[in-house]
Amino acid sequence: MPSCVMRYCRSHSRKSNRGSGVSFHRFLKPDQKNRDLWIQFVRNDRREETWYPSDHSCVCSLHFKEEDKYVSDNGRIFLKPNAVPSLNSNPVKPEFVNRDPVTIPNADPNVIHVPESITDPLAESLEPLVEPEVSNAVTSAEFYLRKRLFTEMKAKKHLSNSLKQVRRQNRYLTEKCKTYQQMIETLKQEIEMKYANMTVKPEPADD
């Protein structure tokens, strides 16, 4: 029995029927247009970059816009050729339930009556949920913003390290240039001294 692959979607063929208005649609074949868009949408929703559909993976009709669907004469829901899922399945947070006892008018004011036919909707809504996922859940947009921030911080750190390395190389080359300059000056002085010693001065003439 198929079930929806979206992370927080509780649609299942055992719970859904034609009267509920929920239908299940298998993934497009590899050679069909928009298959990659389907896969990427589910990956974003599940926060699993390596997720890949099986031959039996389905997305229910709750994740498609109304303009992407049409109903046949026999009441079945079909997707248009270019339909792509676009509605996320957000975690369901149970609403506050008033647990105050219900009193019956015109009855003994000292007796409190609680109808036995009233079920606990809070317990029903919590049953299919996994608590840690709900409390720590983030949307796909938040996930990609965090990922983008991490990537930019990593690139900034790499750039900072590269800049430090360039500065160290610059200081090293500057010191090396100074050393070579001093060597050149020393050689020039030695050459000038040797040239001065080799010059023959004229002797003074006799009177």
Sequence and secondary structure as in RCSB ss.txt:
>XXXX:A:sequence
MPSCVMRYCRSHSRKSNRGSGVSFHRFLKPDQKNRDLWIQFVRNDRREETWYPSDHSCVCSLHFKEEDKYVSDNG
RIFLKPNAVPSLNSNPVKPEFVNRDPVTIPNADPNVIHVPESITDPLAESLEPLVEPEVSNAVTSAEFYLRKRLF
TEMKAKKHLSNSLKQVRRQNRYLTEKCKTYQQMIETLKQEIEMKYANMTVKPEPADD
>XXXX:A:secstr
  BB STT   BTTT  GGGT  EEE   TTSTTHHHHHHHHHHHHT TT    TT EEEGGGS GGGEEE TTS
 EEE TT                      TTS TT     TT   HHHHHHTT  HHHHHT   HHHHHHHHHHH
HHHHHHHHHHHHHHHHHHHHHHHHHHHHHHHHHHHHHHHHHHHHHHHH         
